[in-house]
Amino acid sequence: MSEVSLCHSCSWQEFLDFLGKETSTLLNQGTKTSEDLFLELQEGESILTKKDNALFRKVSIAKMRIAHPSEQLVLMETAQFLPKKKIWRHRAILPSEKLQQGESAEQAAIRGLKEELEFTCRDHYKITLLGDEHSEGLSSSYNNLKTRYYAVTFLVIITKNLFKDKYTIEEKDGKISVFEWQREE
């Protein structure tokens, strides 16, 4: 059987039919729900495919390796509050942003720096491509949904005027992200 993709402009019912009742129920037990996945799909941030009844989520992301201005540290997202579920999830990941439909990795990285960290002035940081990688794994957000990731990583050098010991950012939807300097493992 060939791989079948779900259209970004699908209806809620088409989305549920594509997932199947069992998968939809399992997704709602994760930190994010099937509604979150539907919105992600509608915004062009992911693609859902099926091959031989196996469901895959495909995501392209821009990762930002933000170097500390004077020490051997990088900025890591250490916690995130998800208002729909009213839960905090703790993590240690580089700041990242899903690419939207038609957006380049560098555009997503710049948007992420603005949205996630409020780095609004391009004169205060320099962004350089480090490389890309493909991987496959189970999504912790979507209750172990098989996900294929394409990640493009950028080195971001910031000026001292952007430096804070800790960044706590609240977004319009109530999501809160916490970023702290850590030694890279």
SULVENDA-V73459 format. One record per backbone hydrogen bond with DSSP energy under -1.0 kcal/mol. NH is the residue of the N-H (numbers start at 1). CO is the residue of the C=O. If there is no record, write none. Layout:
# SULVENDA-V73459
{{NH;CO} {NH;CO}}
This chain:
# SULVENDA-V73459
{{4;50} {6;48} {10;7} {15;11} {16;12} {17;13} {18;14} {19;15} {20;16} {24;20} {25;21} {26;22} {27;23} {28;24} {29;26} {30;27} {32;141} {37;33} {38;34} {39;35} {40;36} {41;37} {42;38} {43;39} {44;41} {45;40} {47;58} {49;56} {50;4} {51;54} {54;51} {56;49} {57;146} {58;47} {59;148} {61;150} {62;97} {63;152} {64;95} {65;154} {66;64} {67;156} {68;73} {73;71} {74;182} {75;66} {76;180} {77;93} {78;178} {79;178} {80;89} {81;176} {82;87} {86;82} {87;82} {89;80} {91;78} {93;77} {97;62} {99;60} {103;100} {108;104} {109;105} {110;106} {111;107} {112;108} {113;109} {114;110} {115;111} {116;112} {119;113} {120;118} {124;121} {125;122} {126;157} {128;155} {130;153} {131;153} {133;151} {135;149} {137;147} {139;145} {144;139} {147;137} {148;57} {149;135} {150;59} {151;133} {152;61} {153;131} {154;63} {155;128} {156;65} {157;126} {159;124} {162;159} {167;179} {169;177} {171;175} {174;171} {176;81} {177;169} {178;79} {179;167} {180;76} {182;74}}
